[in-house]
Amino acid sequence: MWGRIIRGGRVAVSEDLPCNLRLIRNMGGGPRTFPGGVNKWQWKRMHEKRARDKQNRLLQQEKQLYEARIRSHIRSTLSPDHQSSAAATHRPLSPHNHVKALADRFMKDGAQDLWNNQDGPLTSPSPSTSPTTTRKINTLPLDLRKIVSQISKRGFSGFGYTRDYRSVSEVNTNNNNTNKRFGAKKRGFWRDDSDGSSSSESECEIGCERVSSVASLGKFDVKRERRAVPKSVEEGREFSEQVELIKYELNKRKLSQIQEEKEGEEQQSVLTQTRFDECGISPLTVKALSSAGYIHMTRVQEASFPICLEGMDALVKAKTGTGKSAAFLLPAIETVLKAMSGNTSHRVPHPIFVLILCPTRELASQITAEAKVLLKYHDAIGVQTLVGGVRFKVDQKRLESDPCQILVATPGRLLDHIENKSGISLRLMGLQMLVLDEADHLLDLGFRKDVEKIVDCLPRQRQSLLFSATIPKEVRRISQLVLKREHKYVDTVGMGCVETPVKVKQSYLIAPQESHFQLVHHVLKEHILQAPDYKVIVFCVSGMVTSLMFHLLREMKMNVREIHSRKPQLYRTRISDEFRESKQLILVSSDVSSRGMNYPDVTLVIQVGIPPDREQYIHRLGRTGREGKEGEGILLISPWEEYFLAEIKDLPLQKLPLPDIDPQGKLKIEHSMAKIDNDIKEAAYHSWLGYYNSIREIGREKTTIAELANRFSESIGLQRPPALFRKTAIKMGLKDIPGIRIRR
Ligand SMILES: Nc1ncnc2c1ncn2[C@@H]1O[C@H](COP(=O)(O)OP(=O)(O)OP(=O)(O)O)[C@@H](O)[C@H]1O
């Protein structure tokens, strides 16, 4: 207060009165009816000035709020996080509405006193008219009212530049009176200057710096404090800088996106950072692992090893080609080492400590080979294979002469040995660990009975491990046949994640059955052109259709081999080994190669006809893109097999357009097909009919299946469909079905 009002109009004037008022008092004259000795008019003018100042202050605050809104708008458009948090906070006015309200206020009649020299032609157009201006504002006079009305009409983003309300404020550092004004800026409009006000939103970003005043108001034009704006805010102040800021922010987002993708890829990558030598594995095994080039664990190995080592039962799911074999072989070796160092081994002569069951002979040989690699420096531990296709007596002799602690077997042959009392049952009494590789397949109808019988002959006190790339729900239930109730479930694929390798490009072709052979030939030719080091597996629906495809491709002068269950074991082993080592080779195969087979660098997998189920599709496809490498898979189906796509709809398959097959190629195929023995074709017809008849969705329509089979028979160049044995026809439910011929 400048003074205390005393009853009767007398005032005790304090020395902190503004000097102009003290002057008025000292001048004397006129009625002293107002505090400070000012007359009525002086009092009125003083109050008007104070009201104007107050209004200017309020206006300044609104301008700052507007600035803050622009900044927050930019931030919210750049950052989705900010956007969501902004949405959650209280927002009284949208930026557009705020500008509009501000503009309305400016345009109101009687608002002239809110305008200053730079604002427009209402008052003096030039700021230089002020006698006390220390620095000329070298901008064009502008009509602020016009601009503001444009803003309010066009809205927030109507201008080609970013509007920026800045003020030039003249601050009297003594009495804190402010006389703020809009400053003219470069690019024709607003002056870039600072303000000394305290918007809460800007304050958090603003620091302090001493600068000289740009406008002057006589003695009020003194050095004043300017809020120094940090770089990030300053960047946003001018249009070009804001563009730069936006560019920078976008780049930052792009970079973080790339980073995220990279992280995703890393996650998808098969190997982890965990080293074998830091996991408590026997040093001799680590040595063998190092010489095989294994330094870091794969994800499935890292996830399952500690559980397996603890002795817990486990059901483990991991994508194809991610190192499941080593994931169970390493704990198996540790189990043997532990058992050999303990006393338990003495109770049973030549005990088998670990039994590994798998569905095919080739897979058993492959697992044995991998075990031998890991056992390179463990001279005392032996591993043996027990599979069909070898004479029983030979097996027996080998088992006796070369006792082993790890046995890899297919269920059928092992059961033969158990039932024939070859001595293996006794040796299995020392069993500590049972492993089921491709567990879902082994617990499937085809193998389940054998597996159950085998499990019945094994000691109950054992550890059981089940591994597969696919574990359907039913299998999880059935797994209780083998696993303890309190087993662990390890899933490195993840719920809802794609079950196939990410780097394998998957597609499908729908074409009439009759054109399938031509299409396979066409796709192979195209692939060979694109991938000189090609290595292709063509899966067919049955062994005999595999044989027919092989003969046809061989007639077409392609470098091709065949493998299926009708071939002698020695031949199968030779072909399997050859394909493992080779490049520029095509392997036509039945499902004997679909699971577990580790043929390195397969470039393409073609599946001709639908696989028996979704799981088999995944396993066949999994022969390519192993160890996180790239690969390609094509599924070729007939229009009536299209329903199968629903079973794999969650997998990333793309539909391919039907390629044009040149008539010459078509003729060549027909010509080659004509050269193939009728026996092969008839066998192919029978096995084709047997396969599709066994598929529920197709096989239940007997008339349809007979028709489709006849079309297949025609497409492979048979004069008429081969006849079935009566017994077979009855078994298949095809007796008396039109189109099915019965042998007399
Ligand atoms: N830790 C490791 N470091 C490097 N390579 C590894 C490692 N573990 C396994 N491999 C290699 O990864 C390849 C695939 O392994 P494996 O055959 O065990 O896969 P899988 O998961 O059993 O596949 P599938 O489901 O088809 O049976 C093999 O060549 C194997 O040598």
The ligand as a MOL file (V3000), in Angstrom:
LIG
                    3D

  0  0  0     0  0            999 V3000
M  V30 BEGIN CTAB
M  V30 COUNTS 31 33 0 0 0
M  V30 BEGIN ATOM
M  V30 1 N 23.8480 -75.0520 -28.8900 0
M  V30 2 C 23.9450 -75.2190 -30.1870 0
M  V30 3 N 24.7790 -74.4330 -30.8960 0
M  V30 4 C 24.8630 -74.5780 -32.2230 0
M  V30 5 N 24.1670 -75.4670 -32.9340 0
M  V30 6 C 23.3210 -76.2680 -32.2840 0
M  V30 7 C 23.1720 -76.2020 -30.8840 0
M  V30 8 N 22.2570 -77.1220 -30.5130 0
M  V30 9 C 21.8660 -77.7520 -31.6280 0
M  V30 10 N 22.5060 -77.2520 -32.7010 0
M  V30 11 C 22.3090 -77.6510 -34.1080 0
M  V30 12 O 21.0020 -77.3050 -34.4810 0
M  V30 13 C 20.5170 -78.1830 -35.4810 0
M  V30 14 C 19.1140 -78.6300 -35.1610 0
M  V30 15 O 19.1280 -79.3920 -33.9980 0
M  V30 16 P 18.0620 -80.5600 -33.7390 0
M  V30 17 O 18.0390 -81.5190 -34.8760 0
M  V30 18 O 18.3110 -81.0860 -32.4000 0
M  V30 19 O 16.7130 -79.7210 -33.7860 0
M  V30 20 P 15.2750 -80.1520 -33.2660 0
M  V30 21 O 14.7830 -79.0510 -32.4430 0
M  V30 22 O 15.3400 -81.5030 -32.6440 0
M  V30 23 O 14.4490 -80.1890 -34.6140 0
M  V30 24 P 13.1650 -81.0670 -34.9640 0
M  V30 25 O 12.0070 -80.4860 -34.2670 0
M  V30 26 O 13.0540 -80.9780 -36.4290 0
M  V30 27 O 13.4560 -82.4500 -34.4780 0
M  V30 28 C 21.5050 -79.3120 -35.5410 0
M  V30 29 O 22.3040 -79.1340 -36.7000 0
M  V30 30 C 22.3640 -79.1410 -34.3160 0
M  V30 31 O 23.6620 -79.5700 -34.5540 0
M  V30 END ATOM
M  V30 BEGIN BOND
M  V30 1 1 1 2
M  V30 2 1 2 3
M  V30 3 2 2 7
M  V30 4 2 3 4
M  V30 5 1 4 5
M  V30 6 2 5 6
M  V30 7 1 6 7
M  V30 8 1 6 10
M  V30 9 1 7 8
M  V30 10 2 8 9
M  V30 11 1 9 10
M  V30 12 1 10 11
M  V30 13 1 11 12
M  V30 14 1 11 30
M  V30 15 1 12 13
M  V30 16 1 13 14
M  V30 17 1 13 28
M  V30 18 1 14 15
M  V30 19 1 15 16
M  V30 20 2 16 17
M  V30 21 1 16 18
M  V30 22 1 16 19
M  V30 23 1 19 20
M  V30 24 2 20 21
M  V30 25 1 20 22
M  V30 26 1 20 23
M  V30 27 1 23 24
M  V30 28 2 24 25
M  V30 29 1 24 26
M  V30 30 1 24 27
M  V30 31 1 28 29
M  V30 32 1 28 30
M  V30 33 1 30 31
M  V30 END BOND
M  V30 END CTAB
M  END
